[in-house]
Amino acid sequence: MTPYETEIIDVHVALENWLGEGKGEVAALLARFQSDFMMIPPSGAHVDHAALGRFLDSQRGSRPGLKIVIDELTTLQTWDTGAVLHYRETQTRPELPVNVRWSTAVLNQEGETITWRLLHETAQP
């Protein structure tokens, strides 16, 4: 597994802990995302770093029992300081419908630090 693939898994573990159990530090989680980060969730909205911070602040522990599984993880392209990856994310919570989405992420690396630049998610029906 590449460092980029490890980062994909690690950030989702952190998100599962934050959203599902309220565990972790929001500052440490947000530090994984570049200041010019942009996310396009299944709704099609544009979410920047500030909006991500507001979302995380408001959603701490809001999804009890959340489990996130990442599979079909593929590195599509790499270069000296980054990579593009594609993966399937499956979210489950007790007694709620399963939420599956396909995601494409652009990650950058400076030294040993990997950060997220772009995340585009598409819901799987």
Secondary structure by P-SEA (a helix, b strand, c coil): ccaaaaaaaaaaaaaaaaaacccccaaaaaaaccccbbbbccccccccaaaaaaaaaaccccccbbbbbbccccccccccccccccbbbbbbcccccbbbbbbbbbbbbcccbbbbcbbbbbbcc
